[in-house]
């Protein structure tokens, strides 16, 4: 198992808020949505 903790500060909070809106629209939590974004990127 691996774990990543992200902290959103100041102006970065807007990025979290945008991710949260999209994740909510898909019915998933933000961490799962971030994992999906990372997994879908070409390596």
DASULRA-V624060 format. One record per pair of residues at least 24 apart in sequence whose C-alpha atoms are under 10 Angstrom apart, sorted by sequence separation. I is the first residue (numbers start at 1). J is the second residue. D is the distance in whole Angstrom. If there is no record, write none. Layout:
BEGIN
I;J;D / I;J;D
END
This chain:
BEGIN
6;31;10 / 5;31;10 / 4;31;9
END
